[in-house]
Amino acid sequence: NRMGSPEDLAGAAYFLCTDEASWVTGQTLVVDGGTTFR
């Protein structure tokens, strides 16, 4: 396990800025490497 870096979040941030995310509204996007699932 390691602490996340800004680069780890970059993909999610980029996705939210694209047209593919136009239907994503009012959601919490958890980017934690699966920590909350364990």
mmCIF file of the N, C-alpha and C atoms, coordinates in Angstrom:
data_MODEL
# 
_entry.id   MODEL 
# 
loop_
_atom_site.group_PDB 
_atom_site.id 
_atom_site.type_symbol 
_atom_site.label_atom_id 
_atom_site.label_alt_id 
_atom_site.label_comp_id 
_atom_site.label_asym_id 
_atom_site.label_entity_id 
_atom_site.label_seq_id 
_atom_site.pdbx_PDB_ins_code 
_atom_site.Cartn_x 
_atom_site.Cartn_y 
_atom_site.Cartn_z 
_atom_site.occupancy 
_atom_site.B_iso_or_equiv 
_atom_site.pdbx_formal_charge 
_atom_site.auth_seq_id 
_atom_site.auth_comp_id 
_atom_site.auth_asym_id 
_atom_site.auth_atom_id 
_atom_site.pdbx_PDB_model_num 
ATOM 1   N N  . ASN A 1 1  ? 0.831   -1.182 0.000   1.00 0.00 ? 1  ASN A N  1 
ATOM 2   C CA . ASN A 1 1  ? 0.000   0.000  0.000   1.00 0.00 ? 1  ASN A CA 1 
ATOM 3   C C  . ASN A 1 1  ? 0.875   1.245  0.000   1.00 0.00 ? 1  ASN A C  1 
ATOM 4   N N  . ARG A 1 2  ? 0.382   2.268  -0.623  1.00 0.00 ? 2  ARG A N  1 
ATOM 5   C CA . ARG A 1 2  ? 1.122   3.527  -0.668  1.00 0.00 ? 2  ARG A CA 1 
ATOM 6   C C  . ARG A 1 2  ? 0.142   4.682  -0.656  1.00 0.00 ? 2  ARG A C  1 
ATOM 7   N N  . MET A 1 3  ? 0.646   5.833  -0.328  1.00 0.00 ? 3  MET A N  1 
ATOM 8   C CA . MET A 1 3  ? -0.178  7.030  -0.381  1.00 0.00 ? 3  MET A CA 1 
ATOM 9   C C  . MET A 1 3  ? -0.353  7.433  -1.841  1.00 0.00 ? 3  MET A C  1 
ATOM 10  N N  . GLY A 1 4  ? -1.537  7.870  -2.188  1.00 0.00 ? 4  GLY A N  1 
ATOM 11  C CA . GLY A 1 4  ? -1.812  8.293  -3.553  1.00 0.00 ? 4  GLY A CA 1 
ATOM 12  C C  . GLY A 1 4  ? -1.066  9.564  -3.918  1.00 0.00 ? 4  GLY A C  1 
ATOM 13  N N  . SER A 1 5  ? -0.882  9.734  -5.209  1.00 0.00 ? 5  SER A N  1 
ATOM 14  C CA . SER A 1 5  ? -0.190  10.923 -5.712  1.00 0.00 ? 5  SER A CA 1 
ATOM 15  C C  . SER A 1 5  ? -1.141  11.714 -6.606  1.00 0.00 ? 5  SER A C  1 
ATOM 16  N N  . PRO A 1 6  ? -0.802  12.941 -6.918  1.00 0.00 ? 6  PRO A N  1 
ATOM 17  C CA . PRO A 1 6  ? -1.645  13.724 -7.826  1.00 0.00 ? 6  PRO A CA 1 
ATOM 18  C C  . PRO A 1 6  ? -1.864  13.025 -9.168  1.00 0.00 ? 6  PRO A C  1 
ATOM 19  N N  . GLU A 1 7  ? -0.865  12.294 -9.621  1.00 0.00 ? 7  GLU A N  1 
ATOM 20  C CA . GLU A 1 7  ? -0.999  11.576 -10.885 1.00 0.00 ? 7  GLU A CA 1 
ATOM 21  C C  . GLU A 1 7  ? -2.079  10.493 -10.810 1.00 0.00 ? 7  GLU A C  1 
ATOM 22  N N  . ASP A 1 8  ? -2.273  9.914  -9.631  1.00 0.00 ? 8  ASP A N  1 
ATOM 23  C CA . ASP A 1 8  ? -3.310  8.897  -9.454  1.00 0.00 ? 8  ASP A CA 1 
ATOM 24  C C  . ASP A 1 8  ? -4.701  9.490  -9.644  1.00 0.00 ? 8  ASP A C  1 
ATOM 25  N N  . LEU A 1 9  ? -4.873  10.729 -9.288  1.00 0.00 ? 9  LEU A N  1 
ATOM 26  C CA . LEU A 1 9  ? -6.167  11.389 -9.422  1.00 0.00 ? 9  LEU A CA 1 
ATOM 27  C C  . LEU A 1 9  ? -6.365  12.022 -10.794 1.00 0.00 ? 9  LEU A C  1 
ATOM 28  N N  . ALA A 1 10 ? -5.291  12.188 -11.535 1.00 0.00 ? 10 ALA A N  1 
ATOM 29  C CA . ALA A 1 10 ? -5.356  12.900 -12.813 1.00 0.00 ? 10 ALA A CA 1 
ATOM 30  C C  . ALA A 1 10 ? -6.309  12.236 -13.800 1.00 0.00 ? 10 ALA A C  1 
ATOM 31  N N  . GLY A 1 11 ? -6.323  10.916 -13.861 1.00 0.00 ? 11 GLY A N  1 
ATOM 32  C CA . GLY A 1 11 ? -7.207  10.223 -14.801 1.00 0.00 ? 11 GLY A CA 1 
ATOM 33  C C  . GLY A 1 11 ? -8.672  10.486 -14.504 1.00 0.00 ? 11 GLY A C  1 
ATOM 34  N N  . ALA A 1 12 ? -9.033  10.463 -13.240 1.00 0.00 ? 12 ALA A N  1 
ATOM 35  C CA . ALA A 1 12 ? -10.420 10.734 -12.859 1.00 0.00 ? 12 ALA A CA 1 
ATOM 36  C C  . ALA A 1 12 ? -10.785 12.183 -13.148 1.00 0.00 ? 12 ALA A C  1 
ATOM 37  N N  . ALA A 1 13 ? -9.887  13.095 -12.843 1.00 0.00 ? 13 ALA A N  1 
ATOM 38  C CA . ALA A 1 13 ? -10.152 14.510 -13.111 1.00 0.00 ? 13 ALA A CA 1 
ATOM 39  C C  . ALA A 1 13 ? -10.290 14.755 -14.605 1.00 0.00 ? 13 ALA A C  1 
ATOM 40  N N  . TYR A 1 14 ? -9.436  14.128 -15.383 1.00 0.00 ? 14 TYR A N  1 
ATOM 41  C CA . TYR A 1 14 ? -9.506  14.286 -16.839 1.00 0.00 ? 14 TYR A CA 1 
ATOM 42  C C  . TYR A 1 14 ? -10.835 13.759 -17.374 1.00 0.00 ? 14 TYR A C  1 
ATOM 43  N N  . PHE A 1 15 ? -11.234 12.573 -16.912 1.00 0.00 ? 15 PHE A N  1 
ATOM 44  C CA . PHE A 1 15 ? -12.499 11.990 -17.355 1.00 0.00 ? 15 PHE A CA 1 
ATOM 45  C C  . PHE A 1 15 ? -13.666 12.926 -17.080 1.00 0.00 ? 15 PHE A C  1 
ATOM 46  N N  . LEU A 1 16 ? -13.694 13.525 -15.899 1.00 0.00 ? 16 LEU A N  1 
ATOM 47  C CA . LEU A 1 16 ? -14.803 14.406 -15.543 1.00 0.00 ? 16 LEU A CA 1 
ATOM 48  C C  . LEU A 1 16 ? -14.854 15.659 -16.410 1.00 0.00 ? 16 LEU A C  1 
ATOM 49  N N  . CYS A 1 17 ? -13.764 15.987 -17.065 1.00 0.00 ? 17 CYS A N  1 
ATOM 50  C CA . CYS A 1 17 ? -13.717 17.159 -17.948 1.00 0.00 ? 17 CYS A CA 1 
ATOM 51  C C  . CYS A 1 17 ? -14.062 16.823 -19.391 1.00 0.00 ? 17 CYS A C  1 
ATOM 52  N N  . THR A 1 18 ? -14.333 15.559 -19.695 1.00 0.00 ? 18 THR A N  1 
ATOM 53  C CA . THR A 1 18 ? -14.615 15.153 -21.069 1.00 0.00 ? 18 THR A CA 1 
ATOM 54  C C  . THR A 1 18 ? -16.115 15.059 -21.315 1.00 0.00 ? 18 THR A C  1 
ATOM 55  N N  . ASP A 1 19 ? -16.483 14.973 -22.580 1.00 0.00 ? 19 ASP A N  1 
ATOM 56  C CA . ASP A 1 19 ? -17.888 14.811 -22.946 1.00 0.00 ? 19 ASP A CA 1 
ATOM 57  C C  . ASP A 1 19 ? -18.451 13.475 -22.473 1.00 0.00 ? 19 ASP A C  1 
ATOM 58  N N  . GLU A 1 20 ? -17.606 12.461 -22.323 1.00 0.00 ? 20 GLU A N  1 
ATOM 59  C CA . GLU A 1 20 ? -18.077 11.151 -21.857 1.00 0.00 ? 20 GLU A CA 1 
ATOM 60  C C  . GLU A 1 20 ? -18.671 11.223 -20.451 1.00 0.00 ? 20 GLU A C  1 
ATOM 61  N N  . ALA A 1 21 ? -18.295 12.220 -19.686 1.00 0.00 ? 21 ALA A N  1 
ATOM 62  C CA . ALA A 1 21 ? -18.802 12.370 -18.321 1.00 0.00 ? 21 ALA A CA 1 
ATOM 63  C C  . ALA A 1 21 ? -20.007 13.300 -18.252 1.00 0.00 ? 21 ALA A C  1 
ATOM 64  N N  . SER A 1 22 ? -20.578 13.633 -19.387 1.00 0.00 ? 22 SER A N  1 
ATOM 65  C CA . SER A 1 22 ? -21.683 14.601 -19.386 1.00 0.00 ? 22 SER A CA 1 
ATOM 66  C C  . SER A 1 22 ? -22.915 14.091 -18.641 1.00 0.00 ? 22 SER A C  1 
ATOM 67  N N  . TRP A 1 23 ? -23.068 12.799 -18.490 1.00 0.00 ? 23 TRP A N  1 
ATOM 68  C CA . TRP A 1 23 ? -24.211 12.248 -17.766 1.00 0.00 ? 23 TRP A CA 1 
ATOM 69  C C  . TRP A 1 23 ? -23.894 11.973 -16.299 1.00 0.00 ? 23 TRP A C  1 
ATOM 70  N N  . VAL A 1 24 ? -22.688 12.283 -15.860 1.00 0.00 ? 24 VAL A N  1 
ATOM 71  C CA . VAL A 1 24 ? -22.310 12.097 -14.463 1.00 0.00 ? 24 VAL A CA 1 
ATOM 72  C C  . VAL A 1 24 ? -22.675 13.372 -13.714 1.00 0.00 ? 24 VAL A C  1 
ATOM 73  N N  . THR A 1 25 ? -23.691 13.275 -12.862 1.00 0.00 ? 25 THR A N  1 
ATOM 74  C CA . THR A 1 25 ? -24.133 14.434 -12.087 1.00 0.00 ? 25 THR A CA 1 
ATOM 75  C C  . THR A 1 25 ? -24.406 14.008 -10.650 1.00 0.00 ? 25 THR A C  1 
ATOM 76  N N  . GLY A 1 26 ? -24.058 14.847 -9.719  1.00 0.00 ? 26 GLY A N  1 
ATOM 77  C CA . GLY A 1 26 ? -24.376 14.609 -8.313  1.00 0.00 ? 26 GLY A CA 1 
ATOM 78  C C  . GLY A 1 26 ? -23.784 13.343 -7.743  1.00 0.00 ? 26 GLY A C  1 
ATOM 79  N N  . GLN A 1 27 ? -22.600 12.983 -8.157  1.00 0.00 ? 27 GLN A N  1 
ATOM 80  C CA . GLN A 1 27 ? -21.968 11.760 -7.679  1.00 0.00 ? 27 GLN A CA 1 
ATOM 81  C C  . GLN A 1 27 ? -20.697 12.078 -6.907  1.00 0.00 ? 27 GLN A C  1 
ATOM 82  N N  . THR A 1 28 ? -20.359 11.181 -6.015  1.00 0.00 ? 28 THR A N  1 
ATOM 83  C CA . THR A 1 28 ? -19.069 11.239 -5.344  1.00 0.00 ? 28 THR A CA 1 
ATOM 84  C C  . THR A 1 28 ? -18.198 10.177 -5.989  1.00 0.00 ? 28 THR A C  1 
ATOM 85  N N  . LEU A 1 29 ? -17.136 10.602 -6.603  1.00 0.00 ? 29 LEU A N  1 
ATOM 86  C CA . LEU A 1 29 ? -16.224 9.682  -7.271  1.00 0.00 ? 29 LEU A CA 1 
ATOM 87  C C  . LEU A 1 29 ? -15.086 9.368  -6.310  1.00 0.00 ? 29 LEU A C  1 
ATOM 88  N N  . VAL A 1 30 ? -15.065 8.143  -5.816  1.00 0.00 ? 30 VAL A N  1 
ATOM 89  C CA . VAL A 1 30 ? -14.049 7.739  -4.849  1.00 0.00 ? 30 VAL A CA 1 
ATOM 90  C C  . VAL A 1 30 ? -12.841 7.210  -5.613  1.00 0.00 ? 30 VAL A C  1 
ATOM 91  N N  . VAL A 1 31 ? -11.718 7.870  -5.432  1.00 0.00 ? 31 VAL A N  1 
ATOM 92  C CA . VAL A 1 31 ? -10.467 7.448  -6.068  1.00 0.00 ? 31 VAL A CA 1 
ATOM 93  C C  . VAL A 1 31 ? -9.486  7.171  -4.938  1.00 0.00 ? 31 VAL A C  1 
ATOM 94  N N  . ASP A 1 32 ? -9.551  5.934  -4.407  1.00 0.00 ? 32 ASP A N  1 
ATOM 95  C CA . ASP A 1 32 ? -8.723  5.606  -3.248  1.00 0.00 ? 32 ASP A CA 1 
ATOM 96  C C  . ASP A 1 32 ? -7.992  4.277  -3.395  1.00 0.00 ? 32 ASP A C  1 
ATOM 97  N N  . GLY A 1 33 ? -7.910  3.784  -4.616  1.00 0.00 ? 33 GLY A N  1 
ATOM 98  C CA . GLY A 1 33 ? -7.185  2.540  -4.837  1.00 0.00 ? 33 GLY A CA 1 
ATOM 99  C C  . GLY A 1 33 ? -7.871  1.321  -4.255  1.00 0.00 ? 33 GLY A C  1 
ATOM 100 N N  . GLY A 1 34 ? -9.148  1.406  -3.959  1.00 0.00 ? 34 GLY A N  1 
ATOM 101 C CA . GLY A 1 34 ? -9.901  0.280  -3.420  1.00 0.00 ? 34 GLY A CA 1 
ATOM 102 C C  . GLY A 1 34 ? -9.865  0.169  -1.909  1.00 0.00 ? 34 GLY A C  1 
ATOM 103 N N  . THR A 1 35 ? -9.337  1.148  -1.239  1.00 0.00 ? 35 THR A N  1 
ATOM 104 C CA . THR A 1 35 ? -9.219  1.089  0.216   1.00 0.00 ? 35 THR A CA 1 
ATOM 105 C C  . THR A 1 35 ? -10.575 0.947  0.894   1.00 0.00 ? 35 THR A C  1 
ATOM 106 N N  . THR A 1 36 ? -11.585 1.659  0.434   1.00 0.00 ? 36 THR A N  1 
ATOM 107 C CA . THR A 1 36 ? -12.894 1.582  1.084   1.00 0.00 ? 36 THR A CA 1 
ATOM 108 C C  . THR A 1 36 ? -13.591 0.261  0.804   1.00 0.00 ? 36 THR A C  1 
ATOM 109 N N  . PHE A 1 37 ? -13.162 -0.465 -0.215  1.00 0.00 ? 37 PHE A N  1 
ATOM 110 C CA . PHE A 1 37 ? -13.779 -1.747 -0.550  1.00 0.00 ? 37 PHE A CA 1 
ATOM 111 C C  . PHE A 1 37 ? -13.260 -2.861 0.339   1.00 0.00 ? 37 PHE A C  1 
ATOM 112 N N  . ARG A 1 38 ? -12.067 -2.715 0.843   1.00 0.00 ? 38 ARG A N  1 
ATOM 113 C CA . ARG A 1 38 ? -11.428 -3.782 1.631   1.00 0.00 ? 38 ARG A CA 1 
ATOM 114 C C  . ARG A 1 38 ? -12.057 -3.954 2.951   1.00 0.00 ? 38 ARG A C  1 
# 
